Amino acid sequence: MAFPSKFTKFDKSILAKISWLIIDDVEFIKLSELMKLRLSKFEDISEFMLALDVLFALEKIELKESEGQIKYVK
């Protein structure tokens, strides 16, 4: 159920779900806090992580490993 196809509707795809990980008016957020806020919107943790991977590949987020934070890139 990762990407839209003739078998997977767009609203059920990971491309539609990445918008749930973007929080307006926030530059940094701890990964643990983001999980508390949004994990329930995903079927499981692997789908949540895939959405983060897509945002990272699109260069919409950066990971600050030393602080466990995500930085939203404008």
C-alpha positions, 0 to 999 in steps of 0.5 A: 500500500505504498504508492498509488496504482490501479489497485491502491487508491491515492488516499490510501497511499503513502504519498497522501499520508506524508502530509500527516507528518508535516506540522505547520509553524514548527521548525524542529520537533523531536521524533518521539513527540511526532510519533505521539502526535501522528502514529495513530494515523498510520497502520503501523510503525513501518508505514510511519517510517516509510512516510518519513523516508519519503519526506527525507528523500524529497528533502522536506525534512532533515534529521538531527541525530545527535538531538533526536529531532527532525527539522522541517525544510522550507 
